[in-house]
Amino acid sequence: MIALDTNMLVRALVADHPEQVAVVRQLIAGDSVFVSRTVLLETEWVLRARYKKTPIELLEFFRALLETDNTVIETAEIVGNALEWYEQGADFADALHLAACGTAVMHTFDREFCKAARAAGIAPEVRVWEV
């Protein structure tokens, strides 16, 4: 098994550097791939901020990663939950933070923290402090 860094995942999606894309494809074809949550977090930021990918494009990309047979996503269930809340409009980082909490109650000052997912009753408890 190999692990990929953010720049490798970005190349796989945007295909803006043919030589690097070829390396990534060769690596993926030859071994199973581990992707950490931190790499996913950074990948989302790079693809959104630098490459102007839409939430729908990002959602499709991350779901495809979760469904790829030779790819192991760190705590895939947590990432899957985060993607569900992200689809509801949550910030990806916030959703990933919340999903990683397990049964611990997330405390925040951010009134928008996973707001739609909380309103839909699909996110765990969040305590929003108003001070």
C-alpha positions in Angstrom: 0.0 0.0 0.0 1.1 3.5 -0.8 -0.1 6.9 0.5 -0.8 9.9 -1.6 -0.2 13.5 -0.7 -2.6 16.3 -1.6 -0.8 17.3 -4.8 -1.2 13.8 -6.1 -4.9 13.8 -5.6 -5.2 17.3 -7.1 -3.3 16.1 -10.2 -5.7 13.2 -10.5 -8.7 15.5 -10.7 -7.5 18.5 -12.6 -5.1 16.8 -14.9 -3.2 20.1 -15.5 0.3 18.6 -15.7 0.5 15.6 -18.0 3.8 14.2 -16.7 2.6 14.3 -13.1 -0.8 12.8 -14.1 1.0 9.9 -15.7 3.0 9.3 -12.5 -0.2 9.4 -10.4 -2.0 7.0 -12.7 0.9 4.6 -12.7 1.0 4.6 -8.9 -2.7 4.1 -8.6 -2.7 1.3 -11.1 0.2 -0.5 -9.4 -0.9 -0.6 -5.8 -3.6 0.1 -3.3 -3.8 3.7 -2.1 -4.2 5.2 1.4 -5.6 8.7 1.7 -5.6 10.4 5.1 -8.3 12.7 6.4 -5.8 15.6 6.5 -5.0 15.1 2.9 -8.7 15.1 2.0 -9.1 18.3 4.0 -6.3 20.1 2.2 -7.4 18.7 -1.1 -10.8 20.2 -0.7 -9.3 23.6 0.1 -6.9 23.5 -2.9 -9.6 22.4 -5.3 -12.1 25.0 -4.1 -9.8 27.9 -3.6 -7.2 27.5 -6.4 -9.1 25.6 -9.0 -12.6 27.0 -8.3 -14.3 23.5 -8.1 -17.9 23.6 -7.1 -19.3 21.7 -4.1 -21.0 19.3 -6.5 -17.7 18.6 -8.3 -15.9 18.1 -5.0 -18.7 15.9 -3.6 -18.5 13.7 -6.7 -14.7 13.4 -6.5 -14.7 12.5 -2.8 -17.5 10.0 -3.2 -15.7 8.4 -6.1 -12.6 8.0 -3.9 -14.7 6.3 -1.2 -16.1 3.9 -3.7 -12.8 3.0 -5.5 -11.8 -0.6 -4.7 -8.1 0.0 -4.3 -8.4 3.1 -2.2 -8.5 3.1 1.6 -9.7 6.4 3.1 -8.8 6.9 6.7 -11.9 6.5 8.8 -14.1 6.2 5.7 -17.3 6.2 7.7 -16.4 9.5 9.3 -15.6 11.0 5.9 -18.9 9.6 4.5 -20.8 11.3 7.3 -18.9 14.6 6.6 -19.8 14.4 2.9 -23.5 13.9 3.8 -23.4 17.1 5.8 -21.3 18.9 3.2 -24.0 18.0 0.7 -26.4 19.8 3.0 -24.3 23.0 2.7 -21.8 22.6 5.6 -18.3 23.8 5.2 -16.2 20.6 4.4 -13.7 21.3 7.2 -16.5 21.9 9.7 -18.3 18.7 8.6 -15.1 16.7 9.0 -14.4 18.1 12.4 -17.9 17.3 13.6 -17.9 13.8 12.1 -14.6 13.0 13.9 -16.1 14.0 17.3 -18.0 10.7 17.7 -20.2 11.1 20.8 -18.5 14.2 22.1 -20.6 17.4 21.8 -18.9 19.9 19.5 -18.8 23.4 21.0 -18.5 26.5 18.8 -19.1 30.2 18.5 -20.0 29.7 14.8 -23.8 29.9 14.3 -23.5 28.6 10.8 -21.6 25.4 11.9 -23.2 22.6 9.9 -26.4 24.5 10.3 -28.5 22.8 7.5 -27.4 19.3 8.6 -28.3 20.2 12.2 -31.7 21.6 11.2 -32.3 18.4 9.1 -31.6 16.3 12.2 -28.8 14.3 10.5 -25.8 15.8 12.4 -24.9 15.0 16.0 -25.4 17.6 18.7 -23.6 20.9 18.4 -23.5 23.5 21.2 -23.4 27.0 19.6 -22.4 29.6 22.2 -23.9 33.1 21.9 -21.7 35.5 23.8 
